[in-house]
Amino acid sequence: MESIYALLIFSTFRMALPLFFAAIGGYFSEKSGVAQIALESYLLIGAFAAASSCYFSGSILVGYILAALTSALFAQIFCILILKFKANSIVIGSGMNLLAMGIIPIVSKTLFNSTGSTPSLELPTFNVYLPYVILIIVVTASYWLSEKTIWGLQMKFAGEKKQALQSAGISSLKLQWQSLTISAMITGLGGAVLSTALSSNYSPLMSAGRGFIALAALIFAGWNLPRALMVCLIFGFCEALQIQLQSNLLISTYVAAEFIQMIPYLATLIALLLVKSKLSPPAELK
Amino acid sequence: MRLTFKRIAPWLGLIFGIIISCGLTWFFNESPLHVLKILTTSFFNSKFDLGLTLFYTTCLIFSGLAFAIPMKAGLFHIGGEGQILLSALVAAYFGSAILPLDNSYSIIFSFLIITLITLAFGGLAALILAFFKLIRQAHEVVVAIMLNFIFAALTIWITVNHLQNPNSQNPETIPISHALQFLKNDFLKNYFDNSAVSSFLIIAVLSCIILAALEKKTLLGYQILAYGSNPHAASRIGISKTKILILCLGLAGIFSAFVGLTEVFGNTFQYKIGFSPQYGFLGIAVALLARQNFIGIIGSAFLMACLYKGASDLDLETNYLTRDFSRVLQALIIFSVAASYYLSNYKKTKSSIKIKKEEKL
């Protein structure tokens, strides 16, 4: 019996991995004052880039690096439209999601001659620990960057009071641009985890709303990084529970699979209902 | 002159978006000109094709309205997709459950009842967003996306486990009762060689015109516009936030439900899983292209329908491009139209600065 609980705890952390990355990515974007609903597209792009580059190069590290770089490059479309053309971030964000969903099957058809999954990868044994190592590095680096450096303070000011920053002679545009790029890079790493650690290939739409769940976690946590990671763990638990329940024969005969799949989304809605209104978003968030 | 450029800018953006996406196909070993030809000509290959395009136009007008109405009040309503799925299933269920008697009064009465129930379901599904927004100030986008996932899972479960058509291998419900399939003899359908188009097209066009009139001629229309441009100022002068949110999102839900009705009562006469090629998201591009102008939505919906029809023919006509190309096309159109707004506003601010300077002189 104990093995079930151990498995549940282990799989909670495993399922929360991409959420951690996406939530940190969302944090950098939202704190600098740009509403970020394109996390989903960065996850997908990162996942596809990691799976295909890992397939061609045979090295998993190349996969991670290329995932981060590709999604950072992809995010430049978002940056140009939001910051240069002053477009609305929600509109462009949903456009980015559409673009990622549309472009990946076409690239995949050109590279692998199939619109479905990429060929599965042969992964080394250290792959089990690698995502956690990367996660610890990313969490430490982003905490240091946002809390202990001048850049982090300025980035938060860009989200709270842009004019104050500008009157001090610092370009908020540049800061937001850097922040959005970092956001996409970290989320892209989350995508790489999705396709190389949680499974061994890229399958279509594999992010399954995780970008939005991470965003909801961030909002639920009141735009606070450590708290957001805790909330991600709760959502990870919901997903782990869903997998456990589906494999449990007794329960899956009584409760339909569709309802069990709904758990993370319902949990997000319930979490949003319970959120304290004390916590306020960054003032310039739009 | 300023006004005309402002009107033209989104259309220039559209053309730019199409050019970019056709140019993009060059990277995937396709000839951009060939793709452009398919995209722009496939909608009038035959009467049947034109009818299909008009069917897409109907759905896109409704989903464009579902995005445009809340947008007037500054709300981003991207939950249309879930509401469309839910309402289509509701329409299919009540269509098969209610058996009208064999006279025209009974048929019309039951049709009206089913329509009302479907619209009510769509509206209520959209009001969940208003509820979250009012109670917890939750961002409507996040709630809408979660609801889209939940409704998609719910409709699949109901269809497969409770309403599955025993005569079919595909996941779909039983067809609606025979008497209610009267739109099979629709005059529009007959004219376009039994294509998907139905009289719902007329309802779609009429509702655009009525909404355009209501927006400019009623106090409520102005209240919504005022709330959209400045919620704080609007609440200061006594415009109720609750009223605006419930009205806009409720209406949006009702128009989403119309997409479901169009599909179930005008096209397939049953609910098929996966019938919607994400009409809810296509509607965003339609509304943006028309700058949320209700009359403009008719034109932009037709245009997007032509492009969608063209993109879905790419599967057959090219080697590497698939149906997914329509998503790329939509995304690039959204991007270039959104960017064109900036260009038109930029010109305006520049000229207004000039005027101010002249005034000073």
Interface residues (C-beta under 8 A of the other chain):
Chain A: A35 I37 I77 L81 F85 K86 A87 N88 I90 V91 I92 S94 G95 M96 L98 L99 M101 G102 I103 I104 P105 I106 V107 K109 T110 T115 G209 F212 L215 A216 I219 A256 E258 F259 Q261 M262 Y265 L266 T268 L269 L272 L273 V275 S277
Chain B: F28 N29 F76 I78 F132 I135 R136 Q137 A138 H139 V141 V142 V143 I145 M146 L147 F149 I150 A153 L154 I156 W157 N161 F281 I284 L288 Y320 L321 T322 D324 F325 S326 R327 V328 L329 Q330 A331 L332 I334 F335 A338 A339 Y341 Y342 L343 N345
